[in-house]
Amino acid sequence: MAAVTAAAVMALREKTGLPMMECKKALTECGGDTEQAVEWLRKQGVKTQAMRADRETSMGRLA
């Protein structure tokens, strides 16, 4: 497992706009490779969307 530097985390954060800890986790999972970390984050986002897709809105309105 490669050591993840603060500069790498900040670069990934600027590229994706995601929270710092999510970027750090992605870089740790992918061994410090930025491109793999972006793909990992994208896959995690798809999983989250799939979990929430079947929820119904009980209040408010979607435009």
Order of alpha helices (4+ residues) and beta strands (2+ residues): alpha-alpha-alpha
